[in-house]
Amino acid sequence: MTKIEKLITITKIGDKDKKFWIKDEAGEFYSGFKDWQGADTTEWSLVQHGNHGEPFKEGQQALIEFTKTAGTDKEGKDVIYKNLKAIYPADTTPKPNRLEKPHGGANSASGGLPGGNGQPPKGDTFWDMKAYKQCLWGYALQKGLDTFSPNDCDLVWAAFKAIETDAEKRFNPSALREAVQRHAPSVAEELPTIDVADDISEMAKEMADQDVSGIPF
């Protein structure tokens, strides 16, 4: 099913039960599901956190991806439903000739944003959220869904942040190491790597026990 890209101004955002919808300046509605099998859908997560970590709001511009599905309404009339597949900040908007053309024209086959294939680039927030959710699901399934609790979310979050901190140190070497690497590569190879987390599990537990209620994550 072909995805269509379109730049819109959000005039209304609503949700009820498991569904949500967005209305644009032309009165068009784009809908989707909030959760699937107990977890937030990617579409709903983007609506809530995809605007540079913040939720999208009425009055803002956004770049959306949607598909069209033929159906019938309650009165039996033929209608075209627009299924929201993704929503991104307007500042990631491609050139206008790559967006949906007027009068329902198809968008460019090469995709609307750098990278091609019709897939807008994903920001750090998107990938961090995806990685965290995968970690959370893996931990929950290993422990058992019947015993999983909000305290476990804090434990996984603490471990996730500890791993991120360690990765930043390992993949962003110090100025000293970079200088040695440039001028004496053989010496740099012998420099030790400081292990800042010998036991990430113990670190996570210690962090989880701390009062983090006042920290704006």
N, C-alpha and C positions, 0 to 999 in steps of 0.2 A: 504494500500500500504506500503510495507516494506521500511524503511529508511536504507540507507547504510552509514556507517561512513568511512571516508578516510582521511589520512594525505597527504596534497599536498604542493607543492611550487608554489605560485602564480606567473605566468609569464605575465599575462595581465588581466587588469580589464577595462571593457568598459560599456557604457550605451548609449541608444538612445531612445528618447520618453519615453515610460513607462516601458521599459525592461532594464535589465542589464545582464552582463555575466562575468564569470571568467574563465580563461584558466590556466591549470596546466602544469607542466613540461613535461607531456606525450602528450600534445596537445589536451587534453580532455576539453570540454566546459561544464560549469554548468550555467544555466540561471535562471532568476526569474523576477518578476514584481517589479517595484520601488514603485508604489502606488496603492491603492485600494480605490475607492470612495473618492478621495481627500486626503487621509492620507497615510503616508509612511507605507509600509509593514514591518513586523518584519524582514524579510530577508534583505531588503535594509537598515534598521536601524542598523542591526548587521554589515553589510559591512562598513557602515559609522562610527559607534561608538563602535563596539563590541571588538575592539583590545585594551582592557584596557582604554576605553574612546576615543580612536583614530581610524581613519579609517585604514583598511587594505591596504597594498601597494604591488606593484610588487616586487618580490624577497623575500617576507616573507613566512614563513611556516604557515599553518593554518589547523585546523581540521574542516572538513565540513560534513554535513549531506545532502543527496540528495536521490531522488527517480528516477526511470527510467520509461519512458512512450514511448510506441511504436507509431510511426507515419510515415509520408511520407514527403520527401522534395519537393522542387519546381519542381524537375524533375520526381517526382513520385516514387522515390526509397525509400525502407523501411529504416528507421533510428530509433535509440533509443535516445530520448531526456533525458538529465539529468537535473532534476529540483532541484535547490538549495533550501534547507529548513532551513539551519542554518550554521553559520560559527563562529568558536571560535579560540582564540589564541592557538598556538602550545603548550604552556606550560600547557594546560589542557588536553593534549593528554593521552589516556589510554594506556594500555599495547598493543604491536603490535598484539598479537593474538586476540585482540578484534576489530581490525580494519578490513576493507574489505580485504579479502584474495586474493592472487594473482590469475590471470586468472578468475576474476569475481566471486570468491566464496562469499557466504553469510556471513554476520557478525554474531557475537554471539547473540543469542536470548535474553540474559540477559541485553543487552545494553552495550555501549562502555565506560561509565564513572561511577564513584561512584554514587549510587542512583538507578541504574538499569533502566529498561523499555526503554533503548535506549535514555534517555534524559540527555545530558551533564548538569552539574551544572551551574546555572545562577549566574553571579556575581552581586555585588551591583549596578554597572552602569546599567546593563540590567533592574533590578527591579525598580531603581529610574526613569529611562526613561519611563518605562511602566506606573508607578504610575503617573508621571507628565502628560503624554499624556492622561490618563484617566481623570485626573482633568481638563485638558484643554478642552477635548471634553464635559465633563459634564457642564462646565461653558459656553461653546459656544452654546450648545443646549438650555441651560436655558435662555441665553440672546437673542439668535436668530442669526442664521448664517448670516443673511443679514446685521446685525449691528456689528458683531464681527470684531475686528481690531487688528493689531499688538500691540497696546497699551494694549489690554486685555491680550495678552500673557505675557507682563511684569508684569501686575497685578497678574496673576495666578502664575507666577514664583516666585514673591516676597512672596506670601502667602505660596507657596510650601516650600521655604527655611525657612520661619519663623516656619512652622509646624515641619520641620525636626530638627531645633534648639531646639524647645520646647521638642520634643520627646527624643532627645539625653539627655537633662537634666533630664527628668522624668524617663527614663529607664536606665540611668547610674548615680545612686545616688552618692552623695558626700561621701568622705572618712569618714566624721564625722557620717553621717547616717549609713554607713555600720558598723563602729566600734560600735555604739550604738546598732545596730541590733544584732551584735554578742554577746555583753556582757550584754545588758539589753533589750531584745525584747519587753517587755511591754512598756518601755519608747519610743522606736522607733515608736510604733504604734500611740503615741500621738503627735509625731513631725508633725508640719504643712507642707503641700506641697505648695511651693511658686508658685503662678500662674504667669508665665512670660508673658502671652498673654491673658488678660481678653477679648480682642476683636480682634481676629486674622484678621478680615476684615479691621479694621482701621489701624492695623499695616502694612498690605499688601499695603494699599493705600499710607501710608507714605513712605514705602520703594520704591514703584513704582515711586514716584515723585522725588526720588534722582537720580543724574547723576551716572549711573553705567557703562558708556561706557568704562572706563579704567580698570574695574575689570575683570580679566580672569576667567570667569565662567567655 
